């Protein structure tokens, strides 16, 4: 699910900052524990029976609004906490990290919107209709990534931060994903489902400041965009 990818990707990046060798500002408020405290509520939740139950839901119709709200709010508070830590403690020249962090905060502001669950349900319904396309597009993205990006160890998420031009990588990947799924959405999804998905992806691109200048650094391959090495 694309929303899950947004949260996990940003959380992995942020939690990897210290272990990746980037020195935060000095002071007790910038110690490692401050960052880990931000992530503790979400880590604790996924280990609970309730968290595991929600994590096993694979059909949009089975996810209830109160579950969606609970997870969305928890993700929102976690990322906001991490973003605050990054703003206080990380060097200003770590531009990509600041952009990705603040961008995810903007994306998760959707949790404050009263119709977010209704929109989410329609988008995931569309996603389920084109499930095979999602898998194919995901494989296409993986294949087109530079070798350094492909070989990230999922057990060592700090390697995500070692990717050069992180913002560009995120922007090009999302653009590629959108381009790849569009034909299937047009043929398989209801008009409203497609419109909502398009608007959400555009919102994500805007939050990550994916401008034409950033896209200009993507390489077109087979009609989709991948980040230049």
C-alpha contacts under 8 A as a table, 3 or more apart, distances in Angstrom:
res1	aa1	res2	aa2	distance
1	X	4	X	5.47
1	X	5	X	6.55
1	X	124	X	7.64
2	X	5	X	5.04
2	X	6	X	6.43
3	X	6	X	5.17
3	X	7	X	6.55
4	X	7	X	5.31
4	X	8	X	6.08
5	X	8	X	5.23
5	X	9	X	5.72
6	X	9	X	5.37
6	X	10	X	6.24
6	X	104	X	7.21
7	X	10	X	5.41
7	X	11	X	6.00
7	X	75	X	7.04
7	X	79	X	7.98
7	X	104	X	7.40
8	X	11	X	5.07
8	X	12	X	5.94
9	X	12	X	5.27
9	X	13	X	6.26
10	X	13	X	5.08
10	X	14	X	6.12
10	X	100	X	6.95
10	X	101	X	6.57
10	X	104	X	7.06
11	X	14	X	5.18
11	X	15	X	6.03
11	X	79	X	7.16
12	X	15	X	5.30
12	X	16	X	6.12
12	X	157	X	5.65
12	X	158	X	6.99
12	X	160	X	7.43
13	X	16	X	5.27
13	X	17	X	6.67
13	X	97	X	7.92
13	X	157	X	7.05
13	X	158	X	6.54
13	X	160	X	6.02
13	X	161	X	5.50
14	X	17	X	5.52
14	X	82	X	7.01
14	X	97	X	7.75
14	X	101	X	7.57
15	X	18	X	7.31
15	X	35	X	7.07
15	X	36	X	7.26
15	X	158	X	7.36
16	X	19	X	5.42
16	X	20	X	5.79
16	X	157	X	6.38
16	X	158	X	4.06
16	X	159	X	7.60
16	X	160	X	7.77
16	X	161	X	6.63
17	X	20	X	5.26
17	X	21	X	6.96
17	X	22	X	6.01
17	X	158	X	6.91
17	X	161	X	6.94
18	X	21	X	5.54
18	X	22	X	5.52
18	X	23	X	6.58
18	X	24	X	7.41
18	X	32	X	7.14
19	X	22	X	7.45
19	X	158	X	6.52
20	X	158	X	5.69
20	X	159	X	7.27
20	X	161	X	6.93
20	X	162	X	7.05
23	X	90	X	7.35
24	X	30	X	6.57
24	X	31	X	7.97
24	X	89	X	5.07
24	X	90	X	4.82
24	X	91	X	6.75
25	X	30	X	6.26
25	X	88	X	7.78
25	X	89	X	4.76
25	X	90	X	6.16
25	X	91	X	7.24
26	X	30	X	6.21
26	X	31	X	7.61
26	X	89	X	7.63
27	X	30	X	5.52
27	X	31	X	6.94
28	X	31	X	5.48
29	X	34	X	6.47
30	X	34	X	6.27
30	X	35	X	7.82
30	X	85	X	7.07
30	X	88	X	7.49
30	X	89	X	5.51
31	X	34	X	5.65
31	X	35	X	7.48
32	X	35	X	5.57
32	X	36	X	6.55
33	X	36	X	4.96
33	X	37	X	5.91
34	X	37	X	5.21
34	X	38	X	6.68
34	X	85	X	7.32
35	X	38	X	5.31
35	X	39	X	6.95
35	X	82	X	6.23
35	X	85	X	6.50
36	X	39	X	5.22
36	X	40	X	6.22
37	X	40	X	5.08
37	X	41	X	7.74
38	X	41	X	7.08
38	X	78	X	5.58
38	X	79	X	7.77
38	X	81	X	5.50
38	X	82	X	5.88
39	X	42	X	5.73
39	X	43	X	6.21
39	X	78	X	5.93
39	X	82	X	7.71
40	X	43	X	5.08
40	X	44	X	5.91
41	X	44	X	5.12
41	X	45	X	6.06
41	X	74	X	7.61
41	X	78	X	7.43
42	X	45	X	4.99
42	X	46	X	6.30
42	X	74	X	6.55
42	X	75	X	7.08
42	X	78	X	6.99
43	X	46	X	5.50
43	X	47	X	6.72
44	X	47	X	5.40
44	X	48	X	6.74
45	X	48	X	5.28
45	X	50	X	7.57
45	X	51	X	5.41
46	X	49	X	7.95
46	X	50	X	7.74
46	X	51	X	4.37
46	X	52	X	5.84
46	X	55	X	7.60
47	X	51	X	6.20
47	X	52	X	6.43
48	X	51	X	5.10
48	X	52	X	6.16
49	X	52	X	5.15
49	X	53	X	6.05
50	X	53	X	5.08
50	X	54	X	6.30
51	X	54	X	5.26
51	X	55	X	6.02
52	X	55	X	4.91
52	X	56	X	6.32
53	X	56	X	5.43
53	X	57	X	6.93
54	X	57	X	5.40
54	X	63	X	7.51
54	X	67	X	7.18
57	X	60	X	7.73
57	X	62	X	6.65
57	X	63	X	6.68
58	X	62	X	7.73
59	X	62	X	5.56
59	X	63	X	7.11
59	X	128	X	7.84
60	X	63	X	5.49
60	X	121	X	5.90
60	X	124	X	5.95
60	X	125	X	6.34
61	X	64	X	7.58
61	X	121	X	7.37
63	X	67	X	6.58
63	X	68	X	6.85
64	X	67	X	5.32
64	X	68	X	6.34
65	X	68	X	5.00
65	X	69	X	6.06
65	X	117	X	6.23
66	X	69	X	5.07
66	X	70	X	6.06
67	X	70	X	5.11
67	X	71	X	6.26
68	X	71	X	5.37
68	X	72	X	5.93
68	X	117	X	6.92
69	X	72	X	5.07
69	X	73	X	5.94
69	X	111	X	7.09
69	X	117	X	7.74
70	X	73	X	5.39
70	X	74	X	6.17
71	X	74	X	5.07
71	X	75	X	6.06
72	X	75	X	5.17
72	X	76	X	6.04
72	X	108	X	7.41
72	X	111	X	5.80
73	X	76	X	4.92
73	X	77	X	6.13
73	X	111	X	6.34
74	X	77	X	5.28
74	X	78	X	6.11
75	X	78	X	5.14
75	X	79	X	6.10
75	X	108	X	7.65
76	X	79	X	5.38
76	X	80	X	6.03
76	X	105	X	6.84
76	X	108	X	5.64
76	X	109	X	7.31
76	X	111	X	7.38
77	X	80	X	5.08
77	X	81	X	6.09
78	X	81	X	5.21
78	X	82	X	6.31
79	X	82	X	5.01
79	X	83	X	5.96
79	X	101	X	7.52
79	X	104	X	7.28
79	X	105	X	6.24
80	X	83	X	5.03
80	X	84	X	6.14
80	X	105	X	6.02
81	X	84	X	5.13
81	X	85	X	6.36
82	X	85	X	5.06
82	X	86	X	6.18
82	X	101	X	7.83
83	X	86	X	5.04
83	X	87	X	6.05
83	X	98	X	7.75
83	X	101	X	5.65
83	X	102	X	6.33
83	X	105	X	7.54
84	X	87	X	5.07
84	X	88	X	6.26
85	X	88	X	5.25
85	X	89	X	5.84
85	X	90	X	7.75
86	X	89	X	5.21
86	X	90	X	5.05
86	X	98	X	7.13
87	X	90	X	6.20
87	X	98	X	7.30
90	X	94	X	7.19
91	X	94	X	5.70
92	X	95	X	6.34
92	X	98	X	7.90
94	X	97	X	5.68
94	X	98	X	6.60
95	X	98	X	5.23
95	X	99	X	6.18
96	X	99	X	5.08
96	X	100	X	6.10
96	X	165	X	6.94
96	X	166	X	5.78
96	X	167	X	5.20
97	X	100	X	5.26
97	X	101	X	6.00
97	X	166	X	7.43
97	X	167	X	7.68
98	X	101	X	5.16
98	X	102	X	5.99
99	X	102	X	5.36
99	X	103	X	5.75
99	X	167	X	7.09
99	X	208	X	6.15
99	X	209	X	7.44
100	X	103	X	5.03
100	X	104	X	6.20
100	X	167	X	6.46
100	X	208	X	5.91
101	X	104	X	5.37
101	X	105	X	6.57
102	X	105	X	5.04
102	X	106	X	6.38
102	X	207	X	7.82
102	X	208	X	7.95
103	X	106	X	5.10
103	X	107	X	6.27
103	X	204	X	7.68
103	X	207	X	4.46
103	X	208	X	4.82
103	X	209	X	7.69
104	X	107	X	4.95
104	X	108	X	6.14
104	X	207	X	7.08
104	X	208	X	7.57
105	X	108	X	5.25
105	X	109	X	6.44
106	X	109	X	5.26
106	X	110	X	7.87
106	X	207	X	6.07
107	X	110	X	6.19
107	X	203	X	7.19
107	X	204	X	6.18
107	X	207	X	6.45
108	X	111	X	5.79
109	X	112	X	5.59
109	X	113	X	7.49
110	X	113	X	5.35
110	X	116	X	6.24
111	X	114	X	7.89
111	X	116	X	6.50
112	X	116	X	7.83
113	X	116	X	5.44
114	X	117	X	7.65
115	X	118	X	5.43
115	X	119	X	6.37
116	X	119	X	5.19
116	X	120	X	5.98
117	X	120	X	4.92
117	X	121	X	6.07
118	X	121	X	5.25
118	X	122	X	6.45
119	X	122	X	5.23
119	X	123	X	6.23
119	X	196	X	6.84
120	X	123	X	5.15
120	X	124	X	6.12
121	X	124	X	5.24
121	X	125	X	6.07
122	X	125	X	5.04
122	X	126	X	6.36
122	X	192	X	7.89
122	X	193	X	5.42
122	X	196	X	7.77
123	X	126	X	5.12
123	X	127	X	6.23
123	X	193	X	5.47
123	X	194	X	7.46
123	X	196	X	6.55
123	X	197	X	5.69
124	X	127	X	4.74
124	X	128	X	6.11
125	X	128	X	5.18
125	X	129	X	6.46
125	X	193	X	7.67
126	X	129	X	5.14
126	X	130	X	6.63
126	X	185	X	7.19
126	X	188	X	7.67
126	X	189	X	5.29
126	X	190	X	7.50
126	X	193	X	5.90
126	X	194	X	7.18
127	X	130	X	5.34
127	X	131	X	5.88
127	X	134	X	7.46
128	X	131	X	4.94
129	X	188	X	6.54
129	X	189	X	6.88
130	X	133	X	5.25
130	X	134	X	6.37
130	X	184	X	6.41
130	X	185	X	6.97
130	X	188	X	6.94
130	X	189	X	8.00
131	X	134	X	5.04
131	X	135	X	6.45
132	X	135	X	5.15
132	X	136	X	6.23
133	X	136	X	4.95
133	X	137	X	5.91
133	X	181	X	6.42
133	X	184	X	6.97
134	X	137	X	5.18
134	X	138	X	6.04
134	X	181	X	6.81
135	X	138	X	5.11
135	X	139	X	6.26
136	X	139	X	5.14
136	X	140	X	6.15
137	X	140	X	4.92
137	X	141	X	6.17
137	X	177	X	6.39
137	X	180	X	5.86
137	X	181	X	6.90
138	X	141	X	5.17
138	X	142	X	6.28
138	X	177	X	7.47
139	X	142	X	5.03
139	X	143	X	6.10
140	X	143	X	5.10
140	X	144	X	6.20
141	X	144	X	5.24
141	X	145	X	6.25
141	X	173	X	6.99
141	X	176	X	7.20
141	X	177	X	7.39
141	X	226	X	7.68
142	X	145	X	5.38
142	X	150	X	6.45
143	X	150	X	7.83
144	X	221	X	7.94
144	X	226	X	6.62
145	X	148	X	7.95
145	X	149	X	5.93
145	X	150	X	6.09
145	X	226	X	6.81
145	X	227	X	7.45
146	X	149	X	5.44
146	X	150	X	6.49
146	X	229	X	6.29
147	X	150	X	5.09
147	X	151	X	6.37
148	X	151	X	5.78
148	X	152	X	7.20
148	X	163	X	7.47
149	X	152	X	5.97
149	X	160	X	7.86
149	X	163	X	6.87
152	X	156	X	7.47
152	X	157	X	7.42
152	X	159	X	6.01
152	X	160	X	6.82
153	X	156	X	5.17
153	X	157	X	6.69
153	X	159	X	7.24
154	X	157	X	5.73
156	X	159	X	6.22
157	X	160	X	5.64
157	X	161	X	7.86
158	X	161	X	5.62
158	X	162	X	7.12
159	X	162	X	5.09
159	X	163	X	7.05
160	X	163	X	5.67
161	X	164	X	7.84
161	X	166	X	7.28
163	X	166	X	5.88
165	X	168	X	5.39
165	X	169	X	6.22
166	X	169	X	5.03
166	X	170	X	6.24
167	X	170	X	5.16
167	X	171	X	6.16
167	X	208	X	7.11
167	X	210	X	7.94
168	X	171	X	5.06
168	X	172	X	5.96
168	X	210	X	7.59
168	X	214	X	6.06
168	X	215	X	7.50
168	X	217	X	7.47
168	X	218	X	7.69
168	X	227	X	6.50
169	X	172	X	5.33
169	X	173	X	6.03
169	X	226	X	7.60
169	X	227	X	5.40
170	X	173	X	5.22
170	X	174	X	6.21
170	X	208	X	7.99
171	X	174	X	5.31
171	X	175	X	6.12
171	X	205	X	6.46
171	X	208	X	7.09
171	X	210	X	5.53
171	X	214	X	7.48
171	X	215	X	7.20
172	X	175	X	5.08
172	X	176	X	6.02
172	X	215	X	6.52
172	X	218	X	5.94
172	X	225	X	5.67
172	X	226	X	5.20
172	X	227	X	5.47
173	X	176	X	5.10
173	X	177	X	6.15
173	X	225	X	7.11
173	X	226	X	6.18
173	X	227	X	7.36
174	X	177	X	4.98
174	X	178	X	6.16
174	X	201	X	7.68
174	X	205	X	7.33
175	X	178	X	5.15
175	X	179	X	6.17
175	X	205	X	7.87
175	X	224	X	7.58
175	X	225	X	6.41
176	X	179	X	5.19
176	X	180	X	6.03
176	X	224	X	4.90
176	X	225	X	4.84
176	X	226	X	6.60
177	X	180	X	5.14
177	X	181	X	6.29
177	X	224	X	7.99
178	X	181	X	5.50
178	X	182	X	6.07
178	X	198	X	7.83
178	X	201	X	7.23
179	X	182	X	5.49
179	X	183	X	7.94
179	X	223	X	7.82
179	X	224	X	6.17
180	X	183	X	7.17
180	X	224	X	6.82
181	X	184	X	5.58
181	X	185	X	6.20
182	X	185	X	5.05
182	X	186	X	6.18
183	X	186	X	5.20
183	X	187	X	6.50
184	X	187	X	5.24
184	X	188	X	5.84
184	X	189	X	7.72
185	X	188	X	5.24
185	X	189	X	5.02
185	X	194	X	6.02
186	X	189	X	6.13
186	X	190	X	7.96
186	X	191	X	7.74
186	X	194	X	6.94
189	X	193	X	6.03
189	X	194	X	6.00
190	X	193	X	5.21
190	X	194	X	6.30
191	X	194	X	5.25
191	X	195	X	6.13
192	X	195	X	5.03
192	X	196	X	6.06
193	X	196	X	5.30
193	X	197	X	6.23
194	X	197	X	5.14
194	X	198	X	6.09
195	X	198	X	5.14
195	X	199	X	6.11
196	X	199	X	5.14
196	X	200	X	6.07
197	X	200	X	5.10
197	X	201	X	6.17
198	X	201	X	5.25
198	X	202	X	6.13
199	X	202	X	5.04
199	X	203	X	6.05
200	X	203	X	4.89
200	X	204	X	6.26
201	X	204	X	4.97
201	X	205	X	6.22
202	X	205	X	5.02
202	X	206	X	6.10
203	X	206	X	5.07
203	X	207	X	6.11
204	X	207	X	5.09
204	X	208	X	6.33
205	X	208	X	5.29
205	X	209	X	6.29
205	X	210	X	5.17
206	X	209	X	4.95
206	X	210	X	5.81
206	X	211	X	7.63
207	X	210	X	7.61
210	X	213	X	7.89
210	X	214	X	5.75
210	X	215	X	6.75
211	X	214	X	5.18
211	X	215	X	6.30
212	X	215	X	4.90
212	X	216	X	5.92
213	X	216	X	5.03
213	X	217	X	7.05
214	X	217	X	5.56
214	X	218	X	7.35
215	X	218	X	5.22
216	X	219	X	7.87
217	X	227	X	6.63
217	X	228	X	6.24
218	X	225	X	5.57
218	X	226	X	5.19
218	X	227	X	4.44
218	X	228	X	5.49
219	X	225	X	5.37
219	X	226	X	5.13
219	X	227	X	5.90
219	X	228	X	5.75
220	X	223	X	5.89
220	X	224	X	5.28
220	X	225	X	4.46
220	X	226	X	6.33
221	X	224	X	5.35
221	X	225	X	6.17
221	X	226	X	7.12
